[in-house]
Amino acid sequence: FFICFDEAAFLNRQYTVWGQVIEGMENVDKIKRGEPVQDPDKIVSLKVAADVK
């Protein structure tokens, strides 16, 4: 998946866009950026809010 920090028109008509950050943007800002990222961060855990009970 993609986390977009700016407009991403190149994804139009190629991918379904869903979701937005509603809190915790300071954590998103800590994600390493680059093309390609050297020593990339890894997702350790992820929960979809609609599935959390």
C-alpha positions as CSV (number, residue, x, y, z in Angstrom):
1,F,0.0,0.0,0.0
2,F,1.0,3.6,-0.2
3,I,1.1,6.3,2.4
4,C,1.0,9.6,0.5
5,F,2.4,12.8,2.0
6,D,1.3,14.9,-1.0
7,E,-0.9,14.8,-4.1
8,A,-0.4,11.4,-5.9
9,A,-2.2,11.9,-9.2
10,F,0.0,9.1,-10.7
11,L,-2.1,6.7,-8.7
12,N,-5.4,7.8,-10.3
13,R,-7.2,5.1,-12.2
14,Q,-4.7,2.5,-11.0
15,Y,-5.4,2.0,-7.3
16,T,-8.3,2.4,-4.9
17,V,-7.7,5.1,-2.4
18,W,-9.1,4.7,1.1
19,G,-8.5,6.1,4.5
20,Q,-6.9,9.1,6.1
21,V,-5.0,9.9,9.2
22,I,-7.4,11.2,11.8
23,E,-5.0,11.3,14.7
24,G,-1.3,10.5,15.4
25,M,0.0,12.4,12.3
26,E,3.2,12.9,14.4
27,N,3.8,9.2,14.0
28,V,3.3,9.3,10.2
29,D,5.8,12.2,10.0
30,K,8.4,9.9,11.6
31,I,8.2,7.3,8.7
32,K,11.4,7.3,6.6
33,R,11.0,8.7,3.1
34,G,12.9,8.2,-0.1
35,E,13.1,6.4,-3.4
36,P,14.1,3.8,-2.4
37,V,14.3,4.2,1.4
38,Q,17.5,3.0,2.9
39,D,16.9,0.7,5.9
40,P,13.1,1.1,5.6
41,D,10.7,1.1,8.6
42,K,8.6,-2.0,9.1
43,I,4.9,-2.3,10.1
44,V,4.9,-4.4,13.3
45,S,1.2,-4.2,14.0
46,L,-1.8,-2.7,12.2
47,K,-5.5,-2.6,13.0
48,V,-8.4,-1.5,10.8
49,A,-10.6,0.7,13.0
50,A,-13.8,-0.9,11.6
51,D,-12.6,-4.3,12.8
52,V,-11.6,-3.3,16.3
53,K,-14.1,-4.4,18.9
